[in-house]
Amino acid sequence: MTARNLALPSGAHLLPPQPVPRLTLRGRLFNFVYVNAMRALTPRTEGDARRFDTASARRAVHRAESIMTFAPEGMHVSRATSAPVPADWVTMPESEKNRVFLFVHSGSFIFGQSKLHLSLAAHLCALTRATALAVDYRIAPENPFPAALEDVADAYEWLLEEGHDSSRIQIVGDSAGGGIALGALLLLRERNLPMPAAMTLLAPWADMTMSGRSMLTNARKSSLSNNIEIMMICRELYLQGHMPADPLASPVFADLSGMPPAFIQVSTSDILLDDALRIDAKLRTAKSETELRFHPPMPHGWQRLGTLLPESRRAIGEIGAFMNDRFGSASRRGGEREDRERPHV
């Protein structure tokens, strides 16, 4: 599947497709090893959320994440003890306090924050000279929808109360974290709070009805992240009877007017490809600035590999460039404001 033959929602349009980079030999080898390793680690299911062993699944995911974690040298993590929700400060030696992004981890709504997620945040900190507030939001089934959204929205509001300017805050959401981040922004819009400077969405899971065509065309039984049966169980544990088409749970059905500039990144083989396409289309319909980048077939969440592969280096490099540009825009606006406010002698 390429950017040239993707099915778009009715009325949606796509800019002339940028070339999708070719997979490197290292990328191909990694895909082969990953598929076989995930086949062994993916928990067995009986298609019923009531009989799904969440504890065993969390242990399996933890084992897989431990194998794939490549933390950058110099990463520092400390608990944000004064935050209203559980969260961690993630910094690198280059980090500056006035460049902050909220990091909303992946995990299919039922798996918690791990060193793998914090490592991705740290790589982005190094590229952007920023400080990350990684929200360790409440997860299902213990805390169903909308607990996660509320935690992320509360964390952002706390940053504002702590004196951080919204123009110097960004939000990064990975997979399920992308859907949560969008839902949190919708909550913040309801609270009449200023939007952050930008948002980055990595293959966002933004449709709880799971109606995107790629749910079928890109589905695989070989991995936890592309296993539609497990995704349906996670959805049931997360929503617990709530309507899947609620725009807060499924931002593909929301009015996305007033959203910040967006950078969306997805692999052409991702099961959530159509979610990314439809969010991009909805943002364009709402006249919001958005940039959608396609990458060659890679496992869902390949950005978390950091600098391990050429494909992951390219991906996080793109994210860093977008975020730096937005932080730079805020600095330029701040400088112009200071010039206007400085008294003339």
Secondary structure in CASP SS format (residue, H / E / C, confidence):
PFRMAT SS
TARGET T0000
AUTHOR 0000-0000-0000
METHOD secondary structure of the structure
MODEL  1
M C 1.00
T C 1.00
A H 1.00
R H 1.00
N H 1.00
L C 1.00
A C 1.00
L C 1.00
P C 1.00
S C 1.00
G C 1.00
A C 1.00
H C 1.00
L C 1.00
L C 1.00
P C 1.00
P C 1.00
Q C 1.00
P C 1.00
V C 1.00
P C 1.00
R C 1.00
L C 1.00
T C 1.00
L H 1.00
R H 1.00
G H 1.00
R H 1.00
L H 1.00
F H 1.00
N H 1.00
F H 1.00
V H 1.00
Y H 1.00
V H 1.00
N H 1.00
A H 1.00
M H 1.00
R H 1.00
A H 1.00
L H 1.00
T C 1.00
P C 1.00
R C 1.00
T C 1.00
E C 1.00
G C 1.00
D C 1.00
A H 1.00
R H 1.00
R H 1.00
F C 1.00
D C 1.00
T H 1.00
A H 1.00
S H 1.00
A H 1.00
R H 1.00
R H 1.00
A H 1.00
V H 1.00
H H 1.00
R H 1.00
A H 1.00
E H 1.00
S H 1.00
I H 1.00
M H 1.00
T C 1.00
F C 1.00
A C 1.00
P C 1.00
E C 1.00
G C 1.00
M C 1.00
H E 1.00
V E 1.00
S E 1.00
R E 1.00
A C 1.00
T C 1.00
S C 1.00
A C 1.00
P C 1.00
V C 1.00
P C 1.00
A E 1.00
D E 1.00
W E 1.00
V E 1.00
T E 1.00
M C 1.00
P C 1.00
E C 1.00
S C 1.00
E C 1.00
K C 1.00
N C 1.00
R C 1.00
V E 1.00
F E 1.00
L E 1.00
F E 1.00
V E 1.00
H C 1.00
S C 1.00
G C 1.00
S C 1.00
F C 1.00
I C 1.00
F C 1.00
G C 1.00
Q C 1.00
S C 1.00
K H 1.00
L H 1.00
H H 1.00
L H 1.00
S H 1.00
L H 1.00
A H 1.00
A H 1.00
H H 1.00
L H 1.00
C H 1.00
A H 1.00
L H 1.00
T H 1.00
R C 1.00
A C 1.00
T E 1.00
A E 1.00
L E 1.00
A E 1.00
V E 1.00
D C 1.00
Y C 1.00
R C 1.00
I C 1.00
A C 1.00
P C 1.00
E C 1.00
N C 1.00
P C 1.00
F C 1.00
P C 1.00
A H 1.00
A H 1.00
L H 1.00
E H 1.00
D H 1.00
V H 1.00
A H 1.00
D H 1.00
A H 1.00
Y H 1.00
E H 1.00
W H 1.00
L H 1.00
L H 1.00
E H 1.00
E C 1.00
G C 1.00
H C 1.00
D C 1.00
S H 1.00
S H 1.00
R H 1.00
I E 1.00
Q E 1.00
I E 1.00
V E 1.00
G E 1.00
D E 1.00
S C 1.00
A H 1.00
G H 1.00
G H 1.00
G H 1.00
I H 1.00
A H 1.00
L H 1.00
G H 1.00
A H 1.00
L H 1.00
L H 1.00
L H 1.00
L H 1.00
R H 1.00
E H 1.00
R C 1.00
N C 1.00
L C 1.00
P C 1.00
M C 1.00
P C 1.00
A C 1.00
A E 1.00
M E 1.00
T E 1.00
L E 1.00
L E 1.00
A C 1.00
P C 1.00
W C 1.00
A C 1.00
D C 1.00
M C 1.00
T C 1.00
M C 1.00
S C 1.00
G C 1.00
R C 1.00
S H 1.00
M H 1.00
L H 1.00
T H 1.00
N C 1.00
A C 1.00
R C 1.00
K C 1.00
S C 1.00
S C 1.00
L C 1.00
S C 1.00
N C 1.00
N C 1.00
I H 1.00
E H 1.00
I H 1.00
M H 1.00
M H 1.00
I H 1.00
C H 1.00
R H 1.00
E H 1.00
L H 1.00
Y H 1.00
L H 1.00
Q C 1.00
G C 1.00
H C 1.00
M C 1.00
P C 1.00
A C 1.00
D C 1.00
P C 1.00
L C 1.00
A C 1.00
S C 1.00
P H 1.00
V H 1.00
F H 1.00
A C 1.00
D C 1.00
L C 1.00
S C 1.00
G C 1.00
M C 1.00
P C 1.00
P C 1.00
A E 1.00
F E 1.00
I E 1.00
Q E 1.00
V E 1.00
S E 1.00
T C 1.00
S C 1.00
D C 1.00
I C 1.00
L C 1.00
L H 1.00
D H 1.00
D H 1.00
A H 1.00
L H 1.00
R H 1.00
I H 1.00
D H 1.00
A H 1.00
K H 1.00
L H 1.00
R H 1.00
T H 1.00
A C 1.00
K C 1.00
S C 1.00
E C 1.00
T E 1.00
E E 1.00
L E 1.00
R E 1.00
F E 1.00
H E 1.00
P C 1.00
P C 1.00
M C 1.00
P C 1.00
H C 1.00
G C 1.00
W H 1.00
Q H 1.00
R H 1.00
L H 1.00
G C 1.00
T C 1.00
L C 1.00
L C 1.00
P H 1.00
E H 1.00
S H 1.00
R H 1.00
R H 1.00
A H 1.00
I H 1.00
G H 1.00
E H 1.00
I H 1.00
G H 1.00
A H 1.00
F H 1.00
M H 1.00
N H 1.00
D H 1.00
R H 1.00
F H 1.00
G H 1.00
S H 1.00
A H 1.00
S H 1.00
R H 1.00
R H 1.00
G H 1.00
G H 1.00
E H 1.00
R H 1.00
E H 1.00
D H 1.00
R H 1.00
E H 1.00
R C 1.00
P C 1.00
H C 1.00
V C 1.00
END
